[in-house]
């Protein structure tokens, strides 16, 4: 499925390419699981995120500006 490499590429380019493909599952796992790990550790140490509630109504926002 992979086309033959151009003749001017060194063998190290193919090694680098193979290393990138072998590292992909581990890298994806880290990036996909990071938000869950962050959320779990915040819950563990009771550092809640909190929310800033904003007004979604234009009429109510116009009254707040005055």
mmCIF file of the N, C-alpha and C atoms, coordinates in Angstrom:
data_MODEL
# 
_entry.id   MODEL 
# 
loop_
_atom_site.group_PDB 
_atom_site.id 
_atom_site.type_symbol 
_atom_site.label_atom_id 
_atom_site.label_alt_id 
_atom_site.label_comp_id 
_atom_site.label_asym_id 
_atom_site.label_entity_id 
_atom_site.label_seq_id 
_atom_site.pdbx_PDB_ins_code 
_atom_site.Cartn_x 
_atom_site.Cartn_y 
_atom_site.Cartn_z 
_atom_site.occupancy 
_atom_site.B_iso_or_equiv 
_atom_site.pdbx_formal_charge 
_atom_site.auth_seq_id 
_atom_site.auth_comp_id 
_atom_site.auth_asym_id 
_atom_site.auth_atom_id 
_atom_site.pdbx_PDB_model_num 
ATOM 1   N N  . UNK A 1 1  ? 0.806   -1.191 0.000  1.00 0.00 ? 1  UNK A N  1 
ATOM 2   C CA . UNK A 1 1  ? 0.000   0.000  0.000  1.00 0.00 ? 1  UNK A CA 1 
ATOM 3   C C  . UNK A 1 1  ? 0.852   1.260  0.000  1.00 0.00 ? 1  UNK A C  1 
ATOM 4   N N  . UNK A 1 2  ? 2.075   1.150  0.490  1.00 0.00 ? 2  UNK A N  1 
ATOM 5   C CA . UNK A 1 2  ? 2.956   2.308  0.518  1.00 0.00 ? 2  UNK A CA 1 
ATOM 6   C C  . UNK A 1 2  ? 3.776   2.302  -0.765 1.00 0.00 ? 2  UNK A C  1 
ATOM 7   N N  . UNK A 1 3  ? 3.814   3.413  -1.468 1.00 0.00 ? 3  UNK A N  1 
ATOM 8   C CA . UNK A 1 3  ? 4.602   3.446  -2.703 1.00 0.00 ? 3  UNK A CA 1 
ATOM 9   C C  . UNK A 1 3  ? 6.095   3.368  -2.389 1.00 0.00 ? 3  UNK A C  1 
ATOM 10  N N  . UNK A 1 4  ? 6.888   2.950  -3.351 1.00 0.00 ? 4  UNK A N  1 
ATOM 11  C CA . UNK A 1 4  ? 8.333   2.878  -3.112 1.00 0.00 ? 4  UNK A CA 1 
ATOM 12  C C  . UNK A 1 4  ? 8.897   4.278  -2.869 1.00 0.00 ? 4  UNK A C  1 
ATOM 13  N N  . UNK A 1 5  ? 9.889   4.379  -1.982 1.00 0.00 ? 5  UNK A N  1 
ATOM 14  C CA . UNK A 1 5  ? 10.448  5.700  -1.686 1.00 0.00 ? 5  UNK A CA 1 
ATOM 15  C C  . UNK A 1 5  ? 11.254  6.232  -2.869 1.00 0.00 ? 5  UNK A C  1 
ATOM 16  N N  . UNK A 1 6  ? 11.329  7.537  -2.981 1.00 0.00 ? 6  UNK A N  1 
ATOM 17  C CA . UNK A 1 6  ? 12.165  8.109  -4.043 1.00 0.00 ? 6  UNK A CA 1 
ATOM 18  C C  . UNK A 1 6  ? 13.632  7.709  -3.838 1.00 0.00 ? 6  UNK A C  1 
ATOM 19  N N  . UNK A 1 7  ? 14.382  7.636  -4.900 1.00 0.00 ? 7  UNK A N  1 
ATOM 20  C CA . UNK A 1 7  ? 15.782  7.170  -4.779 1.00 0.00 ? 7  UNK A CA 1 
ATOM 21  C C  . UNK A 1 7  ? 16.674  8.117  -3.980 1.00 0.00 ? 7  UNK A C  1 
ATOM 22  N N  . UNK A 1 8  ? 16.319  9.379  -3.849 1.00 0.00 ? 8  UNK A N  1 
ATOM 23  C CA . UNK A 1 8  ? 17.194  10.310 -3.145 1.00 0.00 ? 8  UNK A CA 1 
ATOM 24  C C  . UNK A 1 8  ? 16.966  10.287 -1.627 1.00 0.00 ? 8  UNK A C  1 
ATOM 25  N N  . UNK A 1 9  ? 15.997  9.508  -1.132 1.00 0.00 ? 9  UNK A N  1 
ATOM 26  C CA . UNK A 1 9  ? 15.772  9.413  0.312  1.00 0.00 ? 9  UNK A CA 1 
ATOM 27  C C  . UNK A 1 9  ? 16.707  8.382  0.928  1.00 0.00 ? 9  UNK A C  1 
ATOM 28  N N  . UNK A 1 10 ? 17.186  8.691  2.111  1.00 0.00 ? 10 UNK A N  1 
ATOM 29  C CA . UNK A 1 10 ? 18.070  7.747  2.806  1.00 0.00 ? 10 UNK A CA 1 
ATOM 30  C C  . UNK A 1 10 ? 17.219  6.694  3.517  1.00 0.00 ? 10 UNK A C  1 
ATOM 31  N N  . UNK A 1 11 ? 17.818  5.605  3.920  1.00 0.00 ? 11 UNK A N  1 
ATOM 32  C CA . UNK A 1 11 ? 17.067  4.574  4.658  1.00 0.00 ? 11 UNK A CA 1 
ATOM 33  C C  . UNK A 1 11 ? 16.545  5.090  6.003  1.00 0.00 ? 11 UNK A C  1 
ATOM 34  N N  . UNK A 1 12 ? 17.159  6.117  6.537  1.00 0.00 ? 12 UNK A N  1 
ATOM 35  C CA . UNK A 1 12 ? 16.708  6.651  7.824  1.00 0.00 ? 12 UNK A CA 1 
ATOM 36  C C  . UNK A 1 12 ? 15.330  7.284  7.729  1.00 0.00 ? 12 UNK A C  1 
ATOM 37  N N  . UNK A 1 13 ? 14.966  7.745  6.547  1.00 0.00 ? 13 UNK A N  1 
ATOM 38  C CA . UNK A 1 13 ? 13.633  8.325  6.363  1.00 0.00 ? 13 UNK A CA 1 
ATOM 39  C C  . UNK A 1 13 ? 12.570  7.240  6.562  1.00 0.00 ? 13 UNK A C  1 
ATOM 40  N N  . UNK A 1 14 ? 12.840  6.043  6.047  1.00 0.00 ? 14 UNK A N  1 
ATOM 41  C CA . UNK A 1 14 ? 11.900  4.939  6.245  1.00 0.00 ? 14 UNK A CA 1 
ATOM 42  C C  . UNK A 1 14 ? 11.850  4.517  7.704  1.00 0.00 ? 14 UNK A C  1 
ATOM 43  N N  . UNK A 1 15 ? 12.979  4.541  8.389  1.00 0.00 ? 15 UNK A N  1 
ATOM 44  C CA . UNK A 1 15 ? 13.005  4.192  9.818  1.00 0.00 ? 15 UNK A CA 1 
ATOM 45  C C  . UNK A 1 15 ? 12.204  5.219  10.603 1.00 0.00 ? 15 UNK A C  1 
ATOM 46  N N  . UNK A 1 16 ? 12.381  6.489  10.276 1.00 0.00 ? 16 UNK A N  1 
ATOM 47  C CA . UNK A 1 16 ? 11.623  7.549  10.948 1.00 0.00 ? 16 UNK A CA 1 
ATOM 48  C C  . UNK A 1 16 ? 10.131  7.383  10.694 1.00 0.00 ? 16 UNK A C  1 
ATOM 49  N N  . UNK A 1 17 ? 9.763   7.061  9.471  1.00 0.00 ? 17 UNK A N  1 
ATOM 50  C CA . UNK A 1 17 ? 8.371   6.866  9.114  1.00 0.00 ? 17 UNK A CA 1 
ATOM 51  C C  . UNK A 1 17 ? 7.769   5.703  9.906  1.00 0.00 ? 17 UNK A C  1 
ATOM 52  N N  . UNK A 1 18 ? 8.496   4.610  10.011 1.00 0.00 ? 18 UNK A N  1 
ATOM 53  C CA . UNK A 1 18 ? 8.016   3.449  10.768 1.00 0.00 ? 18 UNK A CA 1 
ATOM 54  C C  . UNK A 1 18 ? 7.901   3.785  12.252 1.00 0.00 ? 18 UNK A C  1 
ATOM 55  N N  . UNK A 1 19 ? 8.847   4.542  12.778 1.00 0.00 ? 19 UNK A N  1 
ATOM 56  C CA . UNK A 1 19 ? 8.793   4.924  14.197 1.00 0.00 ? 19 UNK A CA 1 
ATOM 57  C C  . UNK A 1 19 ? 7.586   5.810  14.481 1.00 0.00 ? 19 UNK A C  1 
ATOM 58  N N  . UNK A 1 20 ? 7.263   6.694  13.559 1.00 0.00 ? 20 UNK A N  1 
ATOM 59  C CA . UNK A 1 20 ? 6.078   7.537  13.738 1.00 0.00 ? 20 UNK A CA 1 
ATOM 60  C C  . UNK A 1 20 ? 4.810   6.697  13.780 1.00 0.00 ? 20 UNK A C  1 
ATOM 61  N N  . UNK A 1 21 ? 4.712   5.704  12.910 1.00 0.00 ? 21 UNK A N  1 
ATOM 62  C CA . UNK A 1 21 ? 3.525   4.853  12.896 1.00 0.00 ? 21 UNK A CA 1 
ATOM 63  C C  . UNK A 1 21 ? 3.457   3.982  14.146 1.00 0.00 ? 21 UNK A C  1 
ATOM 64  N N  . UNK A 1 22 ? 4.587   3.533  14.652 1.00 0.00 ? 22 UNK A N  1 
ATOM 65  C CA . UNK A 1 22 ? 4.579   2.716  15.865 1.00 0.00 ? 22 UNK A CA 1 
ATOM 66  C C  . UNK A 1 22 ? 4.254   3.552  17.100 1.00 0.00 ? 22 UNK A C  1 
ATOM 67  N N  . UNK A 1 23 ? 4.622   4.816  17.099 1.00 0.00 ? 23 UNK A N  1 
ATOM 68  C CA . UNK A 1 23 ? 4.358   5.694  18.237 1.00 0.00 ? 23 UNK A CA 1 
ATOM 69  C C  . UNK A 1 23 ? 2.937   6.245  18.225 1.00 0.00 ? 23 UNK A C  1 
ATOM 70  N N  . UNK A 1 24 ? 2.254   6.171  17.107 1.00 0.00 ? 24 UNK A N  1 
ATOM 71  C CA . UNK A 1 24 ? 0.933   6.774  16.991 1.00 0.00 ? 24 UNK A CA 1 
ATOM 72  C C  . UNK A 1 24 ? -0.074  6.266  18.019 1.00 0.00 ? 24 UNK A C  1 
ATOM 73  N N  . UNK A 1 25 ? -0.212  4.964  18.279 1.00 0.00 ? 25 UNK A N  1 
ATOM 74  C CA . UNK A 1 25 ? -1.197  4.528  19.282 1.00 0.00 ? 25 UNK A CA 1 
ATOM 75  C C  . UNK A 1 25 ? -0.925  5.100  20.671 1.00 0.00 ? 25 UNK A C  1 
ATOM 76  N N  . UNK A 1 26 ? 0.320   5.145  21.074 1.00 0.00 ? 26 UNK A N  1 
ATOM 77  C CA . UNK A 1 26 ? 0.650   5.680  22.401 1.00 0.00 ? 26 UNK A CA 1 
ATOM 78  C C  . UNK A 1 26 ? 0.358   7.175  22.469 1.00 0.00 ? 26 UNK A C  1 
ATOM 79  N N  . UNK A 1 27 ? 0.692   7.896  21.432 1.00 0.00 ? 27 UNK A N  1 
ATOM 80  C CA . UNK A 1 27 ? 0.455   9.341  21.408 1.00 0.00 ? 27 UNK A CA 1 
ATOM 81  C C  . UNK A 1 27 ? -1.041  9.630  21.419 1.00 0.00 ? 27 UNK A C  1 
ATOM 82  N N  . UNK A 1 28 ? -1.809  8.886  20.623 1.00 0.00 ? 28 UNK A N  1 
ATOM 83  C CA . UNK A 1 28 ? -3.254  9.079  20.607 1.00 0.00 ? 28 UNK A CA 1 
ATOM 84  C C  . UNK A 1 28 ? -3.875  8.766  21.962 1.00 0.00 ? 28 UNK A C  1 
ATOM 85  N N  . UNK A 1 29 ? -3.395  7.719  22.609 1.00 0.00 ? 29 UNK A N  1 
ATOM 86  C CA . UNK A 1 29 ? -3.911  7.354  23.923 1.00 0.00 ? 29 UNK A CA 1 
ATOM 87  C C  . UNK A 1 29 ? -3.685  8.468  24.923 1.00 0.00 ? 29 UNK A C  1 
ATOM 88  N N  . UNK A 1 30 ? -2.511  9.073  24.886 1.00 0.00 ? 30 UNK A N  1 
ATOM 89  C CA . UNK A 1 30 ? -2.213  10.169 25.813 1.00 0.00 ? 30 UNK A CA 1 
ATOM 90  C C  . UNK A 1 30 ? -3.132  11.356 25.559 1.00 0.00 ? 30 UNK A C  1 
ATOM 91  N N  . UNK A 1 31 ? -3.291  11.753 24.311 1.00 0.00 ? 31 UNK A N  1 
ATOM 92  C CA . UNK A 1 31 ? -4.095  12.929 24.015 1.00 0.00 ? 31 UNK A CA 1 
ATOM 93  C C  . UNK A 1 31 ? -5.589  12.690 24.218 1.00 0.00 ? 31 UNK A C  1 
ATOM 94  N N  . UNK A 1 32 ? -6.052  11.469 24.007 1.00 0.00 ? 32 UNK A N  1 
ATOM 95  C CA . UNK A 1 32 ? -7.468  11.170 24.192 1.00 0.00 ? 32 UNK A CA 1 
ATOM 96  C C  . UNK A 1 32 ? -7.802  11.032 25.669 1.00 0.00 ? 32 UNK A C  1 
ATOM 97  N N  . UNK A 1 33 ? -6.905  10.466 26.453 1.00 0.00 ? 33 UNK A N  1 
ATOM 98  C CA . UNK A 1 33 ? -7.177  10.205 27.865 1.00 0.00 ? 33 UNK A CA 1 
ATOM 99  C C  . UNK A 1 33 ? -6.838  11.391 28.761 1.00 0.00 ? 33 UNK A C  1 
ATOM 100 N N  . UNK A 1 34 ? -6.104  12.353 28.286 1.00 0.00 ? 34 UNK A N  1 
ATOM 101 C CA . UNK A 1 34 ? -5.672  13.457 29.140 1.00 0.00 ? 34 UNK A CA 1 
ATOM 102 C C  . UNK A 1 34 ? -6.828  14.213 29.792 1.00 0.00 ? 34 UNK A C  1 
ATOM 103 N N  . UNK A 1 35 ? -7.903  14.577 29.083 1.00 0.00 ? 35 UNK A N  1 
ATOM 104 C CA . UNK A 1 35 ? -9.008  15.275 29.752 1.00 0.00 ? 35 UNK A CA 1 
ATOM 105 C C  . UNK A 1 35 ? -9.648  14.441 30.859 1.00 0.00 ? 35 UNK A C  1 
ATOM 106 N N  . UNK A 1 36 ? -9.765  13.136 30.659 1.00 0.00 ? 36 UNK A N  1 
ATOM 107 C CA . UNK A 1 36 ? -10.349 12.282 31.689 1.00 0.00 ? 36 UNK A CA 1 
ATOM 108 C C  . UNK A 1 36 ? -9.443  12.198 32.908 1.00 0.00 ? 36 UNK A C  1 
ATOM 109 N N  . UNK A 1 37 ? -8.154  12.078 32.686 1.00 0.00 ? 37 UNK A N  1 
ATOM 110 C CA . UNK A 1 37 ? -7.207  12.028 33.813 1.00 0.00 ? 37 UNK A CA 1 
ATOM 111 C C  . UNK A 1 37 ? -7.224  13.348 34.564 1.00 0.00 ? 37 UNK A C  1 
ATOM 112 N N  . UNK A 1 38 ? -7.293  14.444 33.851 1.00 0.00 ? 38 UNK A N  1 
ATOM 113 C CA . UNK A 1 38 ? -7.364  15.758 34.485 1.00 0.00 ? 38 UNK A CA 1 
ATOM 114 C C  . UNK A 1 38 ? -8.627  15.876 35.330 1.00 0.00 ? 38 UNK A C  1 
ATOM 115 N N  . UNK A 1 39 ? -9.761  15.452 34.798 1.00 0.00 ? 39 UNK A N  1 
ATOM 116 C CA . UNK A 1 39 ? -11.020 15.535 35.536 1.00 0.00 ? 39 UNK A CA 1 
ATOM 117 C C  . UNK A 1 39 ? -10.988 14.647 36.780 1.00 0.00 ? 39 UNK A C  1 
ATOM 118 N N  . UNK A 1 40 ? -10.443 13.460 36.654 1.00 0.00 ? 40 UNK A N  1 
ATOM 119 C CA . UNK A 1 40 ? -10.393 12.549 37.800 1.00 0.00 ? 40 UNK A CA 1 
ATOM 120 C C  . UNK A 1 40 ? -9.479  13.092 38.901 1.00 0.00 ? 40 UNK A C  1 
ATOM 121 N N  . UNK A 1 41 ? -8.339  13.663 38.527 1.00 0.00 ? 41 UNK A N  1 
ATOM 122 C CA . UNK A 1 41 ? -7.446  14.195 39.559 1.00 0.00 ? 41 UNK A CA 1 
ATOM 123 C C  . UNK A 1 41 ? -8.035  15.444 40.211 1.00 0.00 ? 41 UNK A C  1 
ATOM 124 N N  . UNK A 1 42 ? -8.760  16.250 39.451 1.00 0.00 ? 42 UNK A N  1 
ATOM 125 C CA . UNK A 1 42 ? -9.434  17.405 40.065 1.00 0.00 ? 42 UNK A CA 1 
ATOM 126 C C  . UNK A 1 42 ? -10.467 16.951 41.086 1.00 0.00 ? 42 UNK A C  1 
ATOM 127 N N  . UNK A 1 43 ? -11.230 15.900 40.747 1.00 0.00 ? 43 UNK A N  1 
ATOM 128 C CA . UNK A 1 43 ? -12.193 15.373 41.707 1.00 0.00 ? 43 UNK A CA 1 
ATOM 129 C C  . UNK A 1 43 ? -11.499 14.774 42.923 1.00 0.00 ? 43 UNK A C  1 
ATOM 130 N N  . UNK A 1 44 ? -10.394 14.099 42.701 1.00 0.00 ? 44 UNK A N  1 
ATOM 131 C CA . UNK A 1 44 ? -9.659  13.469 43.795 1.00 0.00 ? 44 UNK A CA 1 
ATOM 132 C C  . UNK A 1 44 ? -9.165  14.494 44.805 1.00 0.00 ? 44 UNK A C  1 
ATOM 133 N N  . UNK A 1 45 ? -8.650  15.614 44.315 1.00 0.00 ? 45 UNK A N  1 
ATOM 134 C CA . UNK A 1 45 ? -8.117  16.647 45.205 1.00 0.00 ? 45 UNK A CA 1 
ATOM 135 C C  . UNK A 1 45 ? -9.130  17.752 45.513 1.00 0.00 ? 45 UNK A C  1 
ATOM 136 N N  . UNK A 1 46 ? -10.387 17.544 45.118 1.00 0.00 ? 46 UNK A N  1 
ATOM 137 C CA . UNK A 1 46 ? -11.486 18.484 45.373 1.00 0.00 ? 46 UNK A CA 1 
ATOM 138 C C  . UNK A 1 46 ? -11.192 19.893 44.856 1.00 0.00 ? 46 UNK A C  1 
ATOM 139 N N  . UNK A 1 47 ? -10.588 19.961 43.698 1.00 0.00 ? 47 UNK A N  1 
ATOM 140 C CA . UNK A 1 47 ? -10.361 21.251 43.034 1.00 0.00 ? 47 UNK A CA 1 
ATOM 141 C C  . UNK A 1 47 ? -11.369 21.351 41.902 1.00 0.00 ? 47 UNK A C  1 
ATOM 142 N N  . UNK A 1 48 ? -12.575 21.756 42.236 1.00 0.00 ? 48 UNK A N  1 
ATOM 143 C CA . UNK A 1 48 ? -13.651 21.809 41.257 1.00 0.00 ? 48 UNK A CA 1 
ATOM 144 C C  . UNK A 1 48 ? -13.408 22.949 40.275 1.00 0.00 ? 48 UNK A C  1 
ATOM 145 N N  . UNK A 1 49 ? -13.896 22.761 39.062 1.00 0.00 ? 49 UNK A N  1 
ATOM 146 C CA . UNK A 1 49 ? -13.632 23.748 38.012 1.00 0.00 ? 49 UNK A CA 1 
ATOM 147 C C  . UNK A 1 49 ? -14.447 25.019 38.203 1.00 0.00 ? 49 UNK A C  1 
ATOM 148 N N  . UNK A 1 50 ? -15.699 24.907 38.551 1.00 0.00 ? 50 UNK A N  1 
ATOM 149 C CA . UNK A 1 50 ? -16.542 26.085 38.695 1.00 0.00 ? 50 UNK A CA 1 
ATOM 150 C C  . UNK A 1 50 ? -17.019 26.576 37.344 1.00 0.00 ? 50 UNK A C  1 
ATOM 151 N N  . UNK A 1 51 ? -18.071 27.358 37.370 1.00 0.00 ? 51 UNK A N  1 
ATOM 152 C CA . UNK A 1 51 ? -18.648 27.860 36.138 1.00 0.00 ? 51 UNK A CA 1 
ATOM 153 C C  . UNK A 1 51 ? -18.932 29.336 36.277 1.00 0.00 ? 51 UNK A C  1 
ATOM 154 N N  . UNK A 1 52 ? -18.728 30.061 35.192 1.00 0.00 ? 52 UNK A N  1 
ATOM 155 C CA . UNK A 1 52 ? -19.127 31.466 35.139 1.00 0.00 ? 52 UNK A CA 1 
ATOM 156 C C  . UNK A 1 52 ? -20.374 31.528 34.277 1.00 0.00 ? 52 UNK A C  1 
ATOM 157 N N  . UNK A 1 53 ? -21.488 31.728 34.907 1.00 0.00 ? 53 UNK A N  1 
ATOM 158 C CA . UNK A 1 53 ? -22.755 31.753 34.187 1.00 0.00 ? 53 UNK A CA 1 
ATOM 159 C C  . UNK A 1 53 ? -22.931 33.125 33.551 1.00 0.00 ? 53 UNK A C  1 
ATOM 160 N N  . UNK A 1 54 ? -23.240 33.140 32.279 1.00 0.00 ? 54 UNK A N  1 
ATOM 161 C CA . UNK A 1 54 ? -23.463 34.401 31.570 1.00 0.00 ? 54 UNK A CA 1 
ATOM 162 C C  . UNK A 1 54 ? -24.913 34.492 31.138 1.00 0.00 ? 54 UNK A C  1 
ATOM 163 N N  . UNK A 1 55 ? -25.378 35.696 30.985 1.00 0.00 ? 55 UNK A N  1 
ATOM 164 C CA . UNK A 1 55 ? -26.756 35.932 30.559 1.00 0.00 ? 55 UNK A CA 1 
ATOM 165 C C  . UNK A 1 55 ? -26.843 35.700 29.059 1.00 0.00 ? 55 UNK A C  1 
ATOM 166 N N  . UNK A 1 56 ? -27.843 34.941 28.631 1.00 0.00 ? 56 UNK A N  1 
ATOM 167 C CA . UNK A 1 56 ? -27.972 34.604 27.222 1.00 0.00 ? 56 UNK A CA 1 
ATOM 168 C C  . UNK A 1 56 ? -29.042 35.432 26.513 1.00 0.00 ? 56 UNK A C  1 
ATOM 169 N N  . UNK A 1 57 ? -29.746 36.271 27.243 1.00 0.00 ? 57 UNK A N  1 
ATOM 170 C CA . UNK A 1 57 ? -30.831 37.050 26.684 1.00 0.00 ? 57 UNK A CA 1 
ATOM 171 C C  . UNK A 1 57 ? -30.321 38.448 26.343 1.00 0.00 ? 57 UNK A C  1 
ATOM 172 N N  . UNK A 1 58 ? -30.532 38.901 25.118 1.00 0.00 ? 58 UNK A N  1 
ATOM 173 C CA . UNK A 1 58 ? -30.037 40.216 24.698 1.00 0.00 ? 58 UNK A CA 1 
ATOM 174 C C  . UNK A 1 58 ? -30.705 41.340 25.473 1.00 0.00 ? 58 UNK A C  1 
ATOM 175 N N  . UNK A 1 59 ? -31.987 41.179 25.757 1.00 0.00 ? 59 UNK A N  1 
ATOM 176 C CA . UNK A 1 59 ? -32.713 42.208 26.487 1.00 0.00 ? 59 UNK A CA 1 
ATOM 177 C C  . UNK A 1 59 ? -32.158 42.334 27.903 1.00 0.00 ? 59 UNK A C  1 
ATOM 178 N N  . UNK A 1 60 ? -31.867 41.223 28.536 1.00 0.00 ? 60 UNK A N  1 
ATOM 179 C CA . UNK A 1 60 ? -31.307 41.259 29.882 1.00 0.00 ? 60 UNK A CA 1 
ATOM 180 C C  . UNK A 1 60 ? -29.904 41.848 29.867 1.00 0.00 ? 60 UNK A C  1 
ATOM 181 N N  . UNK A 1 61 ? -29.139 41.574 28.839 1.00 0.00 ? 61 UNK A N  1 
ATOM 182 C CA . UNK A 1 61 ? -27.788 42.141 28.740 1.00 0.00 ? 61 UNK A CA 1 
ATOM 183 C C  . UNK A 1 61 ? -27.853 43.652 28.564 1.00 0.00 ? 61 UNK A C  1 
ATOM 184 N N  . UNK A 1 62 ? -28.826 44.144 27.828 1.00 0.00 ? 62 UNK A N  1 
ATOM 185 C CA . UNK A 1 62 ? -28.962 45.575 27.616 1.00 0.00 ? 62 UNK A CA 1 
ATOM 186 C C  . UNK A 1 62 ? -29.262 46.288 28.931 1.00 0.00 ? 62 UNK A C  1 
ATOM 187 N N  . UNK A 1 63 ? -30.011 45.656 29.814 1.00 0.00 ? 63 UNK A N  1 
ATOM 188 C CA . UNK A 1 63 ? -30.332 46.261 31.104 1.00 0.00 ? 63 UNK A CA 1 
ATOM 189 C C  . UNK A 1 63 ? -29.135 46.239 32.046 1.00 0.00 ? 63 UNK A C  1 
ATOM 190 N N  . UNK A 1 64 ? -28.250 45.247 31.899 1.00 0.00 ? 64 UNK A N  1 
ATOM 191 C CA . UNK A 1 64 ? -27.087 45.152 32.780 1.00 0.00 ? 64 UNK A CA 1 
ATOM 192 C C  . UNK A 1 64 ? -26.054 46.237 32.451 1.00 0.00 ? 64 UNK A C  1 
ATOM 193 N N  . UNK A 1 65 ? -25.965 46.646 31.211 1.00 0.00 ? 65 UNK A N  1 
ATOM 194 C CA . UNK A 1 65 ? -24.950 47.620 30.799 1.00 0.00 ? 65 UNK A CA 1 
ATOM 195 C C  . UNK A 1 65 ? -25.226 48.974 31.429 1.00 0.00 ? 65 UNK A C  1 
ATOM 196 N N  . UNK A 1 66 ? -26.472 49.334 31.608 1.00 0.00 ? 66 UNK A N  1 
ATOM 197 C CA . UNK A 1 66 ? -26.822 50.649 32.130 1.00 0.00 ? 66 UNK A CA 1 
ATOM 198 C C  . UNK A 1 66 ? -26.434 50.829 33.562 1.00 0.00 ? 66 UNK A C  1 
# 
